[in-house]
Amino acid sequence: MRISEIIILILIALVLPVFVLWKNAFPVFNYYLNEANNHGIMIKNKELGDNTFLLNPYYKNYPFSEVDLNVKINKNIVSGLKQPVKISICENYEAMAYPKKGEINSIEDFEKYLYFNDQSDIPNGTIFSNGESAFFVSRGEYRPILSGEIFEKLGFNWNVVIPKGTEAFSLLAGEGEKIVFSSAHPDGVILKTETGFYLVWEESLVKIKNEEIIKDVWERYYIVPAKELFELDFCVVDVIRDNEINCNFDVSGSISPNQPYIFKFNQRELGASIIDAHTQLKVSVKLKDMKKSFFILMSNVKKDLASKYGEYLF
């Protein structure tokens, strides 16, 4: 073997580990509106109330500090826009983007939702387990929760899961749609925010007058803590070229690394005109972000080692 070949091999041996470490410490994740990534996750385009939203539902335990958004829109809409396009980015539960409609003022009102389409005495919102999987009761049906990761992503508490030990479960209407990574909170979830209690129902939030109404009707009730939808950063586009909108957002002040990003448009008519969208989530090389990302990487490596070689290490 020649000296040049030996030098090349040595360089590869030195550079490759650094490259692998860099890629893992500073990952880049890409998501698309019309194409699923390797987890089967896609961006969702929704009109909720008077607003248009793009929802990036998947999450990773990384301290993202930058999000790039590219949106392709129908060229016929561009000339009709009468004001600059403003896109805000938030990080929150999808349900917090729902419009707030109506109010539950009495026990009787609450019971109509709690036992909607339900022939059993099991309230909508109950989470039960058959010993292998967890199920959420929504609109009288039981919806399978496909993984523990999804369960925790939605803010559910393992302590509220009840064992399936009663015949009443057989009176439920049947199996409903599976709850997957892209699923929002199902009907029946109660969210508690700074402004009060809200019931998730038909892609809206119904305000519950006070907690006493919940307590009087549902003994084993639970709530999911949430924050009101607020802006992390925004982008204003005055001129749209080639029917594309490009925005770069600073999300280093994110409230949590495990909730979806929500893009809110200031003009509802843009919703139907969106042809495609692409987001790229990144960790910057700023010292603060580098330290966070490195510590998370080391924590993940430790967990992997413990799961694979725990019996030898401990």
C-alpha positions in Angstrom: 0.0 0.0 0.0 1.4 3.4 -1.0 1.9 6.2 1.5 -0.8 8.4 -0.2 -3.4 5.6 0.3 -2.4 5.2 3.9 -2.7 9.0 4.5 -6.2 8.9 2.9 -7.3 6.0 5.1 -6.0 7.9 8.2 -7.9 11.0 7.2 -11.1 9.1 6.7 -10.6 7.4 10.1 -10.2 10.8 11.7 -12.9 12.7 9.8 -15.7 10.1 9.7 -16.3 9.9 13.5 -16.4 13.7 13.6 -18.8 13.8 10.7 -21.1 11.3 12.3 -21.0 13.1 15.6 -21.8 16.4 13.9 -24.8 14.9 12.0 -26.2 13.5 15.2 -25.6 16.6 17.3 -26.9 19.0 14.7 -29.7 17.1 12.9 -31.8 18.5 10.1 -35.4 17.2 9.6 -37.5 17.8 6.5 -41.3 17.6 6.1 -43.6 18.1 3.2 -47.2 18.8 2.5 -47.6 16.3 -0.3 -44.9 13.7 0.6 -44.4 11.7 3.8 -41.0 11.4 5.4 -39.7 8.0 6.5 -42.0 8.1 9.6 -45.1 8.6 7.4 -45.5 12.2 8.7 -46.7 15.0 6.5 -47.5 18.7 7.0 -51.2 19.4 7.3 -53.1 22.3 5.7 -56.2 23.4 7.7 -58.7 26.2 7.8 -59.8 26.6 11.4 -62.3 29.3 12.1 -61.2 32.5 10.3 -57.6 31.4 9.9 -55.4 29.2 7.7 -52.8 27.0 9.4 -50.0 24.7 8.3 -49.3 22.2 11.0 -46.0 20.4 11.3 -47.2 17.6 13.7 -44.2 15.4 14.2 -41.8 16.1 17.1 -38.3 15.3 18.1 -36.4 15.8 21.4 -34.0 18.4 20.0 -33.6 22.1 20.8 -34.5 23.4 17.4 -33.5 27.0 16.9 -34.3 27.6 13.2 -37.2 26.6 11.0 -37.2 27.3 7.3 -40.6 27.4 5.5 -41.2 27.3 1.7 -44.8 27.6 0.4 -45.8 27.3 -3.2 -49.1 29.0 -4.0 -51.4 29.2 -7.0 -50.3 32.0 -9.3 -53.9 33.1 -9.8 -54.1 34.2 -6.1 -50.9 36.4 -6.1 -52.3 39.3 -8.1 -55.4 39.4 -5.9 -53.6 39.8 -2.6 -54.3 43.3 -1.3 -51.8 43.3 1.6 -48.4 41.8 2.5 -48.5 38.1 3.7 -47.7 37.6 7.3 -46.9 34.1 8.6 -46.5 33.6 12.3 -44.9 30.5 13.9 -46.1 29.0 17.2 -45.2 25.8 19.0 -48.2 24.3 20.7 -50.9 21.6 20.6 -52.9 21.6 17.4 -56.1 22.0 19.4 -54.9 25.4 20.7 -55.4 26.7 17.1 -59.1 25.7 17.2 -61.7 28.5 17.4 -63.4 28.9 20.7 -67.1 28.3 20.3 -69.8 28.2 23.0 -69.8 27.6 26.7 -70.8 24.8 29.0 -72.6 26.5 31.9 -74.2 23.6 33.7 -73.9 20.0 34.7 -76.6 19.1 32.2 -74.7 20.8 29.4 -71.5 18.9 30.3 -73.3 15.5 30.4 -74.5 16.0 26.8 -70.9 16.0 25.7 -69.6 13.5 28.3 -72.0 10.7 27.2 -72.5 11.7 23.6 -73.2 8.6 21.5 -72.5 6.5 24.6 -74.7 3.6 25.7 -72.4 2.7 28.6 -71.7 4.6 31.8 -68.1 5.4 30.6 -67.5 9.1 29.9 -66.0 10.3 26.7 -62.4 11.2 27.6 -61.8 8.0 29.6 -58.5 6.2 28.8 -58.4 2.5 29.5 -56.1 -0.4 28.8 -56.6 -4.1 28.0 -53.1 -4.9 29.3 -51.4 -4.5 26.0 -52.6 -1.2 24.5 -54.2 2.1 25.6 -57.5 3.3 24.2 -59.2 6.7 24.4 -63.0 6.9 24.5 -64.3 9.6 22.1 -67.9 10.1 20.9 -68.8 6.7 22.3 -66.1 4.9 20.4 -62.7 3.6 21.7 -59.8 4.9 19.7 -56.5 2.9 19.9 -53.4 5.0 20.9 -50.7 3.4 18.7 -47.7 4.1 21.0 -46.6 5.4 24.4 -44.7 8.2 22.6 -48.0 9.4 21.1 -49.7 9.1 24.5 -47.1 11.4 26.1 -47.0 13.7 23.1 -50.7 14.5 23.7 -49.9 15.3 27.4 -51.8 12.3 28.8 -50.9 10.9 32.2 -50.3 7.2 32.7 -51.9 7.5 36.2 -55.4 8.1 34.7 -55.4 4.9 32.6 -57.9 2.4 34.1 -57.9 -1.3 33.5 -60.6 -2.8 31.3 -62.5 -4.8 34.0 -66.1 -4.0 33.4 -68.8 -5.1 31.0 -69.6 -1.5 30.3 -66.8 -1.3 27.8 -68.6 -3.8 25.6 -71.4 -1.3 25.3 -69.2 1.3 23.5 -70.2 2.0 19.9 -67.1 0.2 18.5 -63.5 0.9 17.5 -62.9 4.4 16.1 -60.0 6.0 14.2 -56.5 5.2 15.4 -54.6 7.9 17.2 -51.3 8.3 15.4 -48.4 10.9 15.4 -50.3 13.3 13.2 -53.5 13.1 15.3 -54.7 16.1 17.3 -56.4 15.8 20.6 -59.6 13.8 20.1 -63.0 15.0 21.1 -63.4 14.6 24.9 -60.1 15.9 26.0 -60.2 18.7 28.6 -57.5 21.4 28.3 -56.6 23.8 31.0 -55.0 27.1 30.0 -54.3 30.4 31.7 -57.9 31.5 30.8 -59.8 28.4 32.0 -61.0 25.0 31.1 -61.9 23.9 27.5 -63.4 20.8 26.0 -62.1 19.7 22.6 -65.1 19.0 20.4 -65.4 19.0 16.6 -62.3 21.0 15.9 -63.3 23.7 18.4 -62.8 24.6 22.0 -65.9 24.8 24.2 -65.3 26.8 27.3 -66.3 25.1 30.6 -67.6 27.7 33.1 -65.7 26.3 36.0 -64.0 23.1 37.3 -66.8 22.4 39.7 -69.0 21.4 36.8 -66.4 18.8 35.7 -66.0 17.4 39.3 -69.7 17.0 39.9 -70.2 14.9 36.8 -66.9 13.0 36.3 -65.2 11.6 39.4 -62.1 10.3 37.6 -61.7 13.4 35.4 -58.3 14.7 34.3 -57.0 17.6 32.4 -54.2 18.3 30.0 -52.2 21.4 30.9 -51.7 23.7 27.9 -50.7 27.3 27.0 -52.6 29.7 24.9 -51.4 30.0 21.3 -48.7 32.6 21.1 -46.2 33.8 18.5 -42.6 32.7 18.6 -41.5 34.6 15.5 -43.1 36.0 12.3 -42.3 36.7 8.7 -43.7 39.4 6.4 -43.5 39.0 2.6 -44.3 42.2 0.6 -43.6 40.8 -2.8 -44.2 37.1 -3.9 -41.8 36.0 -6.6 -42.3 32.8 -8.7 -45.4 32.0 -6.7 -43.3 31.0 -3.7 -43.1 32.3 -0.1 -39.8 31.7 1.8 -39.5 32.4 5.5 -36.8 31.7 8.1 -37.9 31.6 11.7 -35.9 31.9 14.9 -37.5 29.4 17.4 -34.7 29.4 20.0 -37.3 30.6 22.5 -39.6 27.6 22.0 -41.8 26.6 24.9 -41.1 23.0 24.4 -39.1 20.7 22.1 -41.9 18.1 21.8 -45.0 20.0 20.4 -45.8 20.6 16.8 -45.0 23.9 15.0 -48.0 25.8 13.8 -47.8 28.3 11.0 -50.6 30.9 11.0 -51.4 33.0 7.9 -53.0 36.4 8.1 -55.1 35.9 5.0 -57.5 33.0 5.0 -57.9 32.9 1.2 -54.3 31.7 1.0 -55.3 28.3 2.5 -57.0 27.0 -0.7 -54.3 28.3 -2.9 -51.4 26.4 -1.2 -50.0 23.9 -3.7 -47.1 22.5 -1.7 -45.1 23.3 1.4 -41.7 22.2 2.8 -40.3 22.8 6.3 -36.7 22.2 7.5 -36.0 22.1 11.2 -32.4 22.8 12.3 -30.2 23.2 15.3 -27.9 26.2 14.9 -24.2 26.3 15.8 -24.8 29.0 18.5 -23.0 28.0 21.7 -26.2 27.8 23.7 -27.9 25.6 21.2 -24.7 23.5 20.7 -24.6 22.7 24.4 -28.3 21.7 24.6 -28.1 19.5 21.5 -24.9 17.8 22.7 -26.4 17.0 26.1 -29.5 15.6 24.5 -27.4 13.5 22.2 -25.4 12.1 25.1 -28.6 11.4 27.0 -30.0 9.5 24.0 -26.8 7.5 23.6 -26.9 6.6 27.3 -30.5 5.4 27.0 -29.7 3.3 23.9 -26.7 1.7 25.7 -28.8 1.0 28.8 -31.6 -0.6 26.8 -29.2 -2.8 24.8 -26.5 -3.6 27.4 -28.2 -2.7 30.7 -27.7 -6.2 32.2 -23.9 -5.8 31.7 -23.6 -2.2 32.7 -25.6 -2.2 35.9 
